[in-house]
Structures are given as C-alpha cells and as structure tokens.
Amino acid sequence: MKERIKKLRKTLDLNQTEFAEKLNITQAHESSMEKGKREPTDRTISDICREFNVNEEWLRSGTGDMFKEMTEQDIIKQKIDNQLKDGDEFTKNVLYQIASLTPEEWKAIEEFIYKIKK
C-alpha cells in the first residue's frame, strides 16, 4: 500500500505536509506510511478515500482505477469545497443545495421571486 499512497500523493501534486494536513495527520506519520514503517488504519484509509475521491479497492489492493467515478454533483461539491476551504459549513450547505436543484425547482424559485417583487 505504501507505493499506492505515494503514487496518489504525487498524482495529486501534493507534498507530504500538504497531503498530511488534509488528513489531519502529521507529516512524519504520512512519511512513515510511504516508507512502509506504519500501516494506515482503517480510519486513515477511509479519510484518504473520502478526501481525495479514491477507490478503496485500488488503495488496499491495487485493483481497479485510482479514483472513483464522480457524478456531476460530486464534481460540483468538490469545487465548492475547494473554493471555500475555510468557509463556514452553513454557506457550503446552502451552495450544495442550490447546485442540486432541478430545472423545475429553479422555475418554482423564479416564480416565487417574481411574486414577492410585485
């Protein structure tokens, strides 16, 4: 697994410190995983998969694609997260909800706004 963790980090163009910070672990811990001195816990594996959209099967065994296939909603959520790294969760959640509106829901909001403007 050590090789796959290193390959992932390099694919993401992150140094060890940046990679570790995103996982809330120390750079030393990250380095020891890449060197094979320390096996990642199930929680760390879960955090890697969630944070970087990694296919857990690939991370654990090398089988399959490195990254999970992302839906349009996943891509939008990731872009919001990247833009609002230090943003408050309420703002993020509002934007997630707006991004997930269907055309019919947009039409209903538009009609509502026109009604209250009158």
N, C-alpha and C positions, 0 to 999 in steps of 0.2 A: 504494500500500500504506500510505502514511503515514496516510491518513484512517481506514483499517480498524484500524490499530494503536491510534490514538487512540480510536476508537469502542469497541473491545474494552476498553481500559483503563477508559473511563468506564462501560461496561456492567457491569464487574466492581467498580465503585465503589472504584477504587484511584487514589491519586495517582501521579505519575511515579516518585517514590522507592520506593514500595511495589511497583509493577509491576517496576521495575528490579531490586530486591533479589531478587524471586522468580526472576529470570532470571540472576542473578549478573552483571549489567552495571551500569554507573554510571548515575546519573540523567541526566547530561549526554549519554551515549550514547543513552538512551531518548528524550530530548528531541530530539536531532538526527534520530532516525528519524521521529518525529512531524512534524518540520518538513520532511522530505524531503532534509535535508542529507547523510544517510547511509542507505544501503540496508542492511537487515538481512541478515546472512549466512545461508546455508542452515542453519547450526547454530542461530542465533538463532531462525529460523523454526521449526525443529524443537522447540526449547525452549519457545517460545510455545505451540505446538500441544499438546505433552505437558503442560506445567504447567497450562494453562487449558482443556484438552479442546477445543481449537479445530480446526475443519475446515480443513485446509491449503489446500484448493482455494478456500475463501472468503477466507482470508488473502492468498493470492497473487493471485487474480483477481476476487474479489467474487462468485463464483458459488456458489450453494448456501447452506446455513444457516451461521450463525456458529459454532455449536457442533456437535460430533459427537454422535450419539445415544449415550446411555450405557446400558449394561446395568446390571442390579441390582448385579452385582459391582463394576462401575466406581464406582457411587454409594457403595457401602459402603467401597471402598478410599479414595475421596476424603474421606469423612467421617473415617476413621481417620487419614489424613494430616493433615487439618485439626486434629484433636484432639491429635495427637501431633507437632506441628511440630518440637519439639526432642527427641522421643523417640528411643530407640535403634532401630536397624534390626531387631534381633532381636525386640523387642516388636512392632513393626509387622508383621513377617513372621508371627509367631505369630497375631496377630489376623486377618491376611488369610486364613491357613489355616483358622482357626476359622470365619470368616464364609463360607467357601466349602464347608463340609461339607454333604453331602446328608442328608436325613432318615434314610437307612439308616446313614450313618456316625455320626450323633448317637446312634442307637439302639445301635450297637456300643460307643460310648464309655460310654453309660449302663450297659449290661450289664457292661462291664469294671469300672467304678467300683463297682457293686454287688458284684461278685465279690471285689474286693480289700478291701472294707469288712467282709466276713464273716470 
